[in-house]
Amino acid sequence: MKKYTTGAEHVELCASATKRNSAHMLPVSDWLADLPENTQLTDLIEVQFKNTRKGYFHNSAHLPLEKGVKIVVEANPGYDVGEVVLTGKLVELQMRKNRIDTSRYEVRQVIRIATEEDLEHAAAAHAREHETMIKARELAKSLGLEMKIGDVEYQGDGSKAIFFYIADGRVDFRQLIKVYAETFRIRVEMKQIGARQEAGRIGGTGPCGRELCCSTWMINFSSVGTGAARLQNISPNPQKLAGMCAKLKCCLNYEVPVYEDAVKLLPSRHTELETKEATYYFFSSDPLAGTVTYSSDPHVAANLVTLPAARAHEIIAMNNRGEKPDSLEGAPAVVTEIGYQTGHGDVTRFDRKKKKHPHRK
C-alpha cells in the first residue's frame, strides 16, 4: 500500500532537502586561486548564503580568505554569515556575467572571519526557518491572499528574514508584512520567485535519478520552449517534458546547440527528390546520425527510404541539373572482406623449438 505524507511531513522533507542542497551546491571553479597575485588584482569576493542566494563584498581589511571559509559580512541592517566561494579576478567576471552594475549595486564590506559564536548564532537563526515557514503560510491563508510561501531564510544575526513567495498575479501584501513583523518580531523582506526557483530551493530527484540541476549547479534559468523538443525529435508529451516544477525541463536546452549544428548539414525538409521511379517527400530526419527519411506520399508514410544526408544532397544537385537517378539508394556499396591468418599471430609459436640444421653444431 502506498504511503502518503501529510502537509507537515512534506514541509519537513523539503526543509531537510534544502539544507542538503545548500551544502552540496556546486560553485564556480576558482582556477586562479593558486596564483599569488590573484587576490591583489581586486578585493572583491563572492559569498554564498542559503541555496542559490549569493552576494558580492569588499575585503578591504585584506583578510586571508579562501574558498570554503565562513565569514561575517555587512547586511541591512545588522550582519549576515556566509561562505566564500570565489575570490580574485574571477569575481569581476562573474559579476559581469550576471549583469551586475557596480554603480547601482551596493557592495558592502567583509567584517571578519566567523567565530564559533557567530556560527552558533546563525545556526540558531536558521533553525527557526522551518517553523516560521509553516506559520507564515497559515497567516497568508487567513488573510485570503492568493500566494504561497515557498521558503524562508533568516539573516545570520536573526534580526531579519526573507520570505520567498510564489504568486500568479499581483499581490498586495502590505498588511501581511505588518502581521509577520508583529508575529515573528523581525524585519520582513518579501521576494517573489518563480516555479523554477522554488524547485531549486526545495530540491528533489528528477526522473533521470539524479538531484535536480536547479538545486545542484544551475544559477541562472534560461527560457525553455517546445521548439527544443521538436528539434530533438522528442515526443511532445507534456507529462514527460515537464519537470518537478511543472515547467518544461531545463535539460531540454542542453543538447540544442549540437542539434542546431547537425540540422544545418541536412537538406531542407521542403525539398522534394525526383527519381525515375517517383517523387519522394521529406518524412523525418535523425540529425545526429546524419540521415533523412523520405516517403513516396506527401501525407502518409509509404515506401519509406532512409538516406545519408550526402546522398540526398547529391540527388538534389542532380535534380537541379535536370537529371533524375534511377532510385534513391543508388549503387550499393562494395564491401571488401579482409581475411586474417591466425598462424602468424599465434603467440605459442615462440614456444616451439627450432630444428637444428644438419651442417650446424
C-alpha positions as CSV (number, residue, x, y, z in Angstrom):
1,M,0.0,0.0,0.0
2,K,1.4,3.4,-1.0
3,K,2.1,5.7,2.0
4,Y,1.1,9.4,1.6
5,T,2.8,12.1,3.6
6,T,0.9,14.8,5.4
7,G,1.4,18.5,4.8
8,A,3.7,18.9,7.8
9,E,5.8,15.8,6.8
10,H,6.1,17.2,3.3
11,V,7.4,20.5,4.6
12,E,9.8,18.6,6.9
13,L,11.2,16.7,3.8
14,C,11.5,19.9,1.9
15,A,13.4,21.6,4.7
16,S,15.8,18.7,5.0
17,A,16.3,18.6,1.2
18,T,17.0,22.4,1.3
19,K,19.8,22.0,3.9
20,R,21.3,19.1,1.9
21,N,21.2,21.0,-1.4
22,S,22.6,24.1,0.2
23,A,25.7,22.2,1.4
24,H,26.3,20.5,-1.9
25,M,25.6,23.4,-4.3
26,L,28.3,23.3,-6.9
27,P,30.1,26.7,-7.1
28,V,32.2,28.2,-9.9
29,S,35.6,26.6,-10.2
30,D,38.2,29.1,-8.9
31,W,41.0,28.1,-11.2
32,L,43.0,31.2,-10.5
33,A,43.0,30.7,-6.7
34,D,46.6,29.3,-6.6
35,L,48.2,32.3,-8.3
36,P,49.8,34.6,-5.6
37,E,48.8,37.8,-7.4
38,N,45.1,36.7,-7.8
39,T,43.8,38.5,-4.7
40,Q,46.0,41.5,-5.4
41,L,44.0,42.3,-8.6
42,T,40.8,43.0,-6.7
43,D,39.5,42.8,-3.2
44,L,36.0,41.6,-4.3
45,I,34.8,38.2,-3.1
46,E,31.7,36.1,-3.9
47,V,29.8,34.8,-0.9
48,Q,27.1,32.1,-0.9
49,F,24.3,32.0,1.7
50,K,21.4,29.6,1.6
51,N,20.9,27.6,-1.7
52,T,21.4,29.8,-4.7
53,R,21.5,33.2,-3.0
54,K,24.9,34.9,-3.4
55,G,26.3,38.3,-2.8
56,Y,29.5,40.3,-3.5
57,F,31.6,42.1,-0.9
58,H,34.8,44.1,-0.5
59,N,37.6,42.6,1.5
60,S,39.0,46.0,2.4
61,A,40.7,44.6,5.5
62,H,42.7,42.1,3.3
63,L,41.7,39.1,5.5
64,P,43.3,35.8,4.4
65,L,40.1,34.4,2.7
66,E,40.0,31.2,0.8
67,K,37.2,29.2,-0.7
68,G,35.1,27.5,2.0
69,V,35.9,30.0,4.8
70,K,32.9,31.2,6.8
71,I,32.8,34.9,7.2
72,V,30.6,37.7,8.7
73,V,29.5,40.4,6.2
74,E,27.6,43.6,6.4
75,A,23.8,43.5,5.9
76,N,20.9,45.9,6.0
77,P,20.5,46.0,9.0
78,G,22.9,44.0,11.1
79,Y,25.2,41.3,9.7
80,D,25.0,38.0,7.9
81,V,27.0,34.8,7.8
82,G,28.1,33.2,4.6
83,E,30.7,31.1,2.9
84,V,33.4,32.3,0.5
85,V,33.1,30.6,-2.9
86,L,35.1,32.8,-5.2
87,T,38.0,35.3,-4.9
88,G,40.2,37.5,-7.1
89,K,39.8,38.3,-10.8
90,L,37.0,35.7,-11.4
91,V,34.7,37.7,-9.2
92,E,34.6,40.6,-11.5
93,L,34.0,38.3,-14.5
94,Q,31.2,36.6,-12.5
95,M,29.6,40.0,-11.8
96,R,29.8,40.9,-15.4
97,K,28.2,37.6,-16.4
98,N,25.3,38.2,-14.0
99,R,25.0,41.8,-15.4
100,I,25.5,43.4,-12.0
101,D,26.1,47.1,-12.4
102,T,28.6,48.2,-9.7
103,S,27.3,51.8,-9.9
104,R,23.8,50.6,-8.7
105,Y,24.7,47.5,-6.7
106,E,25.8,48.4,-3.2
107,V,28.9,46.4,-2.4
108,R,29.2,46.1,1.3
109,Q,32.2,45.1,3.4
110,V,33.5,41.9,5.0
111,I,33.6,42.3,8.8
112,R,35.6,39.4,10.0
113,I,36.1,35.6,9.7
114,A,33.3,33.9,11.5
115,T,33.9,32.7,15.1
116,E,32.3,29.8,16.8
117,E,29.9,32.2,18.5
118,D,28.9,33.6,15.1
119,L,28.2,30.2,13.6
120,E,26.2,29.1,16.6
121,H,24.1,32.3,16.5
122,A,23.5,31.8,12.7
123,A,22.6,28.1,13.2
124,A,20.0,29.1,15.9
125,A,18.5,31.6,13.5
126,H,18.3,29.1,10.6
127,A,16.7,26.5,12.9
128,R,13.7,28.8,13.1
129,E,13.1,28.8,9.4
130,H,11.0,25.6,9.2
131,E,8.6,26.6,11.9
132,T,8.4,30.2,10.6
133,M,7.5,29.0,7.1
134,I,4.6,26.8,8.3
135,K,3.2,29.7,10.4
136,A,3.7,32.2,7.5
137,R,1.7,30.0,5.2
138,E,-1.2,29.9,7.7
139,L,-1.1,33.7,8.2
140,A,-1.2,34.3,4.4
141,K,-4.1,31.9,4.0
142,S,-6.0,33.6,6.8
143,L,-5.8,36.9,5.0
144,G,-7.1,35.4,1.8
145,L,-4.0,36.1,-0.3
146,E,-3.5,34.2,-3.5
147,M,0.1,33.4,-2.8
148,K,2.3,30.6,-1.5
149,I,5.3,31.0,0.9
150,G,7.9,28.8,-0.8
151,D,10.8,29.3,1.6
152,V,12.1,31.4,4.5
153,E,15.7,32.5,5.0
154,Y,16.8,34.1,8.2
155,Q,19.7,36.5,8.3
156,G,22.8,35.4,10.3
157,D,22.1,37.6,13.2
158,G,18.4,36.6,13.3
159,S,17.1,40.2,13.0
160,K,15.7,39.8,9.5
161,A,14.1,37.2,7.3
162,I,13.4,36.9,3.6
163,F,10.1,35.3,2.7
164,F,10.2,33.8,-0.8
165,Y,6.7,33.6,-2.2
166,I,5.1,32.4,-5.5
167,A,2.0,34.1,-7.0
168,D,0.4,34.1,-10.4
169,G,-0.6,37.8,-10.2
170,R,0.0,40.9,-8.3
171,V,-0.4,40.6,-4.5
172,D,-0.9,43.4,-2.0
173,F,1.0,42.1,1.0
174,R,1.3,45.3,3.0
175,Q,-0.9,44.0,5.7
176,L,0.8,40.6,5.6
177,I,4.2,42.3,6.3
178,K,2.8,44.0,9.4
179,V,1.4,40.7,10.6
180,Y,4.7,38.9,10.0
181,A,6.7,41.7,11.8
182,E,4.4,41.5,14.9
183,T,4.3,37.7,15.0
184,F,7.9,36.9,14.5
185,R,9.5,40.1,15.9
186,I,11.8,40.6,12.9
187,R,12.3,42.8,9.9
188,V,10.5,41.3,6.9
189,E,11.5,41.2,3.2
190,M,9.2,39.7,0.6
191,K,10.8,38.3,-2.6
192,Q,8.8,36.8,-5.4
193,I,10.2,33.8,-7.2
194,G,9.1,31.5,-10.0
195,A,8.3,27.8,-10.1
196,R,11.9,27.0,-11.3
197,Q,13.4,29.0,-8.4
198,E,11.1,27.2,-5.9
199,A,12.2,23.8,-7.2
200,G,15.8,24.9,-6.9
201,R,15.4,26.0,-3.3
202,I,13.4,22.9,-2.2
203,G,15.3,20.4,-4.2
204,G,14.4,16.8,-5.2
205,T,15.2,14.0,-7.5
206,G,14.4,14.1,-11.2
207,P,13.1,11.3,-13.5
208,C,16.8,10.7,-14.5
209,G,17.5,9.6,-11.0
210,R,19.8,12.5,-10.1
211,E,19.3,15.5,-8.0
212,L,17.6,18.5,-9.7
213,C,20.0,20.6,-11.8
214,C,18.5,23.8,-10.4
215,S,19.3,22.7,-6.9
216,T,22.9,21.4,-7.5
217,W,24.6,23.6,-10.0
218,M,22.3,25.9,-12.0
219,I,22.3,29.6,-11.0
220,N,20.7,31.3,-14.0
221,F,17.5,30.0,-15.6
222,S,17.1,30.2,-19.4
223,S,13.7,30.1,-21.0
224,V,12.8,26.6,-22.4
225,G,10.4,26.3,-25.4
226,T,8.7,23.4,-27.1
227,G,10.9,24.1,-30.2
228,A,13.8,22.5,-28.3
229,A,11.8,19.2,-28.0
230,R,10.7,19.3,-31.7
231,L,14.3,19.9,-32.8
232,Q,15.5,16.8,-31.0
233,N,12.5,14.7,-32.2
234,I,11.3,14.2,-28.6
235,S,7.7,13.1,-28.3
236,P,5.5,16.2,-27.3
237,N,4.1,14.5,-24.2
238,P,3.5,17.2,-21.5
239,Q,3.9,14.7,-18.7
240,K,7.4,13.6,-20.0
241,L,8.5,17.1,-20.9
242,A,7.6,18.7,-17.6
243,G,9.9,18.7,-14.6
244,M,9.3,18.8,-10.9
245,C,8.3,22.5,-11.2
246,A,5.6,21.7,-13.8
247,K,7.5,23.7,-16.3
248,L,9.5,22.4,-19.3
249,K,12.7,20.6,-18.2
250,C,15.8,22.7,-18.2
251,C,17.8,19.8,-19.7
252,L,15.8,20.2,-23.0
253,N,18.2,23.0,-23.7
254,Y,21.4,21.2,-23.1
255,E,21.9,19.5,-26.5
256,V,20.1,22.1,-28.6
257,P,23.4,23.7,-30.0
258,V,24.6,20.2,-31.1
259,Y,21.3,19.6,-32.9
260,E,21.3,23.0,-34.5
261,D,24.7,22.4,-36.0
262,A,23.7,18.9,-37.1
263,V,20.5,20.1,-38.8
264,K,22.5,22.6,-40.9
265,L,24.1,19.6,-42.7
266,L,20.7,18.2,-43.6
267,P,18.8,19.1,-46.8
268,S,15.7,21.3,-46.4
269,R,12.5,19.4,-45.5
270,H,10.7,21.4,-48.2
271,T,12.9,20.0,-51.0
272,E,11.5,17.1,-53.0
273,L,13.7,14.3,-54.5
274,E,12.9,13.4,-58.1
275,T,13.8,9.9,-59.4
276,K,12.8,7.9,-62.5
277,E,10.6,5.8,-60.2
278,A,8.7,8.5,-58.3
279,T,8.8,11.7,-56.4
280,Y,9.8,11.5,-52.7
281,Y,8.9,13.8,-49.9
282,F,10.6,14.6,-46.6
283,F,9.2,12.4,-43.8
284,S,11.7,12.6,-40.8
285,S,15.3,13.0,-40.0
286,D,17.9,11.9,-37.5
287,P,20.3,14.9,-37.2
288,L,22.9,13.1,-35.1
289,A,23.1,10.1,-37.4
290,G,23.1,12.4,-40.4
291,T,20.2,10.6,-42.2
292,V,16.9,11.7,-43.8
293,T,13.9,9.5,-44.4
294,Y,11.7,10.1,-47.4
295,S,8.2,8.9,-48.4
296,S,6.6,8.5,-51.8
297,D,3.4,10.1,-50.5
298,P,3.4,13.7,-49.1
299,H,0.8,12.9,-46.4
300,V,1.3,9.4,-45.2
301,A,4.3,7.0,-44.6
302,A,4.6,5.0,-47.9
303,N,7.7,3.3,-49.3
304,L,10.0,4.9,-46.7
305,V,13.6,5.1,-47.7
306,T,16.4,6.3,-45.3
307,L,19.3,8.1,-46.9
308,P,22.6,9.6,-45.7
309,A,22.5,13.4,-46.0
310,A,25.3,13.3,-48.5
311,R,23.3,11.1,-50.9
312,A,20.2,13.4,-50.5
313,H,22.4,16.5,-51.4
314,E,23.8,14.5,-54.4
315,I,20.2,13.8,-55.7
316,I,19.2,17.4,-55.2
317,A,22.2,18.6,-57.2
318,M,21.2,16.1,-60.0
319,N,17.6,17.4,-60.0
320,N,18.9,21.0,-60.3
321,R,20.8,19.9,-63.4
322,G,17.7,18.4,-64.8
323,E,18.8,14.8,-64.1
324,K,17.0,12.0,-62.3
325,P,18.7,9.0,-60.7
326,D,17.2,5.5,-61.2
327,S,16.5,5.2,-57.5
328,L,17.2,7.0,-54.2
329,E,19.7,4.4,-52.9
330,G,22.0,4.4,-55.9
331,A,24.6,1.8,-56.5
332,P,25.2,-0.5,-53.4
333,A,28.5,-0.1,-51.6
334,V,31.1,-2.7,-52.3
335,V,32.3,-4.4,-49.0
336,T,35.7,-5.9,-49.1
337,E,36.2,-8.7,-46.6
338,I,39.7,-8.9,-45.2
339,G,41.0,-12.3,-44.2
340,Y,43.4,-12.9,-41.3
341,Q,45.8,-15.8,-40.9
342,T,45.9,-16.8,-37.3
343,G,49.1,-18.7,-37.7
344,H,51.2,-15.5,-37.9
345,G,49.6,-14.1,-34.8
346,D,49.8,-17.2,-32.7
347,V,51.9,-16.3,-29.6
348,T,52.6,-20.0,-29.0
349,R,55.0,-20.0,-31.9
350,F,57.7,-18.7,-29.6
351,D,57.4,-21.9,-27.5
352,R,58.3,-24.2,-30.4
353,K,61.9,-25.4,-30.5
354,K,63.7,-24.6,-33.7
355,K,65.1,-27.6,-35.6
356,K,68.9,-27.6,-35.9
357,H,70.4,-27.5,-39.3
358,P,72.3,-30.8,-40.1
359,H,75.5,-28.9,-41.1
360,R,75.5,-26.7,-38.0
361,K,76.6,-27.6,-34.5
